[in-house]
Amino acid sequence: MPYFVYLIVSKLKNKKKYSYVGYTRDLKKRLNLHNSGKGAKFTRGKKWKLVYYEQYDSKSDAMKNEYELKKDYKLRKRLIKE
């Protein structure tokens, strides 16, 4: 079963955008968890939209690329604008 690295975005009333990067085996379930307040602590209380994901065959590859995407704010901004 594949792993996914994903980028989700939330827009608040003040028009500020927040992004979050994670990895999972089930994208739909994970997004539902974030939107229901049961995801990561940072994501609670916000409505999230999936804007980008990549598929990997191994957990270690997914974790490595999740870490790289979390650090690369310029890439995250580019992915959000697309």
VENMO-V822206 format. One record per pair of residues at least 12 apart in sequence whose ideal C-beta (glycine too) atoms are under 6 Angstrom apart, sorted by sequence separation. I is the first residue (numbers start at 1). J is the second residue. If there is no record, write none. Layout:
I;J / I;J
This chain:
8;20 / 35;48 / 7;21 / 34;48 / 6;22 / 5;23 / 31;50 / 3;23 / 4;24 / 3;25 / 4;27 / 20;43 / 1;25 / 52;79 / 51;80 / 10;46 / 10;47 / 10;48 / 23;62 / 8;48 / 9;49 / 8;50 / 9;51 / 23;66 / 7;51 / 7;52 / 21;66 / 6;53 / 21;69 / 4;53 / 5;54 / 21;70 / 4;55 / 2;55 / 3;56 / 3;59 / 5;62 / 19;76 / 3;62 / 5;65 / 5;66 / 9;80 / 7;79
